Amino acid sequence: MASTCFDIQVSDHIAHVILNRPDELNSMNAAFWGELPAIINDLDRGARARVIVLSSTGRHFTAGMDLSVFSGGGGGLLGGEGVKELGRQRAVLWSTVQHLQDSFTALERCRVPVLAAVQGGCIGGGIDMICAADARYASADAFFCVQEINIGMTADVGTLQRLPKLIPEGIAREWAYTGDRIPAARAAEVGFVNQVFEDHAALLDGVLEIAGRIASRSPLAIWGTKEMLNYSRDHSVADGLRHIAGWQTGMFQPADMMESFAAKAEGRAPNFDELPPLPEPW
């Protein structure tokens, strides 16, 4: 699909979604917030890939929200233009913030894993975005910053909800309260990133290799695994166990397991059916 903020490459069951505004530090302008979920939903609903790699170009992964969105140059993204009554203005803004949140929740909601590959700065909205990914990787020069506190606002698009589920709560609070730049080595030390690579090229090679290993697994089993991990994060152990029991009752069929056994016995790669495309929402 056509995009002004991203390049999309699909090969060997891997979709590589690349932020492509390096001269603007890949800041998140008005178009970004519509294009990202549209791309992710298109890849997911069309069953076009088994894994998504989200990477970037230039010196920084992203500088976060483009200032034009705040200043009114973002095509009315913040909403409420022409609405005079204060309550209605605030109601429009309330809905708009949820639209921005949904743009990142698309990463979490899609059936396939999303791997974020971060080089340089990942600032403000960038943290919101990669917190919604399944796993994060970084180059040695990467750094992370909950920038919102530095400009006098509370982060509102997912960082404060997801970050404490990814790292110890006290560390998440420190990052959110101070707005400090967190180097890649420290981010890896506390478990925010899975692995640090020497440079941007090594980062992309490494993450694409990991994506290839994920893509070689049963797509249905991967979908079920992501579904269960997300559900268990937000529910009790007992609820999670009941959920997987219900899933297995309907989704666990022997075909992929039999193919795995046969491929191993025959010394070949398994050949799994793709996930079915999903119907368009009503």
Secondary structure, 3 states (H helix, E strand, C coil): CCCCCEEEEEECCEEEEEECCHHHCCCECHHHHHHHHHHHHHHHHCCCCCEEEEECCCCCCECCECHHHHHCCCCCCCCCCCCCCHHHHHHHHHHHHHHHHHHHHHHHHCCCCEEEEECCEEECHHHHHHHCCCEEEEECCCEEECHHHHHCCCCCCCHHHHHHHHCCHHHHHHHHHHCCCEEHHHHHHCCCCCEEECCHHHHHHHHHHHHHHHHCCCHHHHHHHHHHHHHHHCCCHHHHHHHHHHHHHHHCCCHHHHHHHHHHHHCCCCCCCCCCCCCCCC
